[in-house]
Amino acid sequence: MGQKINPLGFRLGTTQNHHSFWFAQPKNYSEGLQEDQKIRNCIKNYIQKNRKKGSNRKMESDSSSEVITHIEIQKEIDTIHVIIHIGFPNLLKKKGAIEELEKDLQKEVNSVNQRLNIAIEKVKEPYRQPNILAEYIAFQLKNRVSFRKAMKKAIELTKKADIKGVKIQIAGRLAGKEIARAECIKKGRLPLQTIRAKIDYCCYPIRTIYGVLGVKIWIFVEEE
């Protein structure tokens, strides 16, 4: 039986960096960890809630909605810096959006003396990020597009980005079949056992009328 490991955790400290930067006493470590998770969940819920309000317009592939790639949290004595890396920050650029988000996040912060500082960073190459590709595939499947066609379109979108390889796998009741199975499509190189190879990875669940489908995406960016 093959032993599987998360590609991001496998390369942590070499080609992958931590998304949280802070120090705490051992007895306070669990509280800080839970606080980070609450901050990330609050930001994702805010994006999802406001996205549904403006979901009357059709979502195109070039603007595959506000998808968060990752959230960095840096804690100081009196300040918490939150950096949101997002593909298409149209929603957060609206007037008053950051102030409203800061009020929601302040409720999740344990200490009243700490102030929040939120920064938005747009991802330079959106289709180089697996989270954005997974969101695009989810949108296509919910619109009854064939899963093979959705996977091929996602592969075509990666041509705009400078990558060396990509692999997409979808598992579940594909096309409404009674027996679940997994389908995979791959293009280029994907050296998963090479630690110096920078690989981005995501696992994304998609809820359909036939059940939950699981999407896994590996992207080989470069080799150091």
Beta strands, then each sheet from edge to edge (+ up, - down):
strand 1: 20-21
strand 2: 68-75
strand 3: 79-86
strand 4: 115-122
strand 5: 165-172
strand 6: 181-188
strand 7: 197-208
strand 8: 211-223
sheet 1: 1+ 2+ 3- 4-
sheet 2: 6+ 5- 8+ 7-
end
